[in-house]
Amino acid sequence: MRELTELDRKILAQLQGDFPICEQPYAEAAAQLGITEAELLERLQALLADKVLTRFGPMFQIEEMGGAFVLAALAAPEHRYDEVTALVNELPEVAHNYRREHQLNMWFVLATETKAGIADAIARIERATGLAVYAFPKEREFFVEMKLEARL
């Protein structure tokens, strides 16, 4: 990983919470940092391109908007793992996918616009892979705010 600049650290610290909600949020955030909007956008793109950040964007309570969100898993045979990963990741409903050292070795998050969309996405994955998908819906919601210092 590349060395973070002082500006990178400042941006990461500032934008972990309280992102401005206004007509020009990036301009407002940039002004708070003492830089231009173009410079902020350029730095964010560089942090994403360098994989310092894997994602930059809002987090929504999808259920409040009528959608659904579920953690799901399947047991991918080792000799098919890459093939199954590609098939699962083809679905736009798959938010992210990760490998685990467990009988259920592939875990992924499904996010859909409607509650019925979860069952549909699971059915499509099962048809495409020939493997059973196990859904683990949220039982309770916890809010844990964690802000990290940007120092390496």
SVG drawing of the C-alpha trace seen along z (x, -y; Angstrom):
<svg xmlns="http://www.w3.org/2000/svg" viewBox="-42 -26 47 56">
<polyline fill="none" stroke="black" stroke-width="0.4" points="0.0,0.0 1.3,-3.4 2.1,-6.0 -0.8,-8.3 -0.1,-12.0 -1.1,-14.4 -4.0,-15.6 -5.1,-11.9 -5.2,-11.5 -7.1,-14.7 -9.7,-13.7 -10.2,-10.3 -10.6,-11.7 -13.0,-14.4 -15.3,-12.3 -15.9,-9.4 -19.1,-11.0 -21.2,-14.1 -20.8,-14.4 -22.6,-17.6 -26.2,-17.2 -26.7,-20.1 -26.8,-20.9 -23.0,-20.7 -21.8,-18.4 -18.3,-17.8 -17.8,-21.6 -18.8,-22.0 -16.6,-19.2 -13.7,-20.5 -14.2,-24.0 -14.1,-22.5 -10.8,-20.8 -9.3,-24.0 -9.1,-22.6 -11.1,-22.8 -13.9,-20.5 -11.9,-19.2 -8.9,-18.4 -11.2,-16.5 -12.8,-14.5 -9.3,-13.8 -8.0,-12.6 -11.0,-10.3 -10.6,-8.8 -6.9,-8.2 -7.7,-6.6 -10.2,-4.3 -7.9,-3.5 -5.1,-2.6 -7.4,-0.4 -6.9,-2.5 -10.7,-2.9 -12.8,-0.1 -16.0,-2.1 -17.0,-5.7 -20.7,-6.5 -23.7,-6.6 -25.2,-3.8 -28.9,-3.5 -31.5,-1.8 -32.8,0.2 -35.7,1.7 -37.0,-1.8 -37.2,-2.4 -39.1,0.9 -36.1,3.0 -34.4,5.9 -30.9,6.9 -29.7,10.3 -26.4,12.2 -26.3,15.4 -23.9,18.3 -23.3,21.4 -20.9,24.3 -18.9,24.0 -16.8,27.1 -13.2,26.1 -12.7,27.1 -15.6,24.8 -14.9,22.0 -13.8,19.4 -16.6,20.4 -19.2,20.1 -17.8,16.7 -18.1,15.4 -21.7,16.6 -22.7,15.1 -21.0,11.8 -22.8,11.4 -26.0,10.5 -26.4,6.8 -28.0,7.6 -24.8,9.0 -23.2,6.2 -20.0,8.0 -18.7,11.6 -16.0,13.1 -14.4,16.5 -14.5,18.2 -12.7,21.2 -16.0,23.1 -18.2,25.7 -20.2,22.7 -17.1,21.2 -18.7,18.4 -20.6,15.6 -22.2,12.6 -24.7,9.9 -27.8,9.5 -29.6,6.1 -32.8,5.8 -35.4,3.1 -38.2,5.2 -38.5,7.9 -39.6,10.4 -36.4,9.6 -34.3,11.6 -36.1,14.9 -35.8,14.2 -32.0,13.5 -31.5,16.6 -33.4,18.7 -31.3,17.3 -28.1,18.1 -29.3,21.6 -30.3,22.1 -27.0,20.7 -24.7,22.7 -26.8,25.8 -26.0,25.1 -28.2,24.4 -28.1,20.9 -28.7,20.3 -30.1,16.9 -29.4,15.4 -31.8,12.5 -31.1,9.8 -32.9,10.5 -32.0,7.2 -30.3,4.0 -27.3,2.6 -25.7,-0.8 -22.0,-0.8 -20.2,-4.0 -16.5,-3.5 -14.2,-6.2 -10.6,-5.3 -7.6,-7.5 -5.9,-7.7 -2.4,-6.9 -0.2,-4.1"/>
</svg>
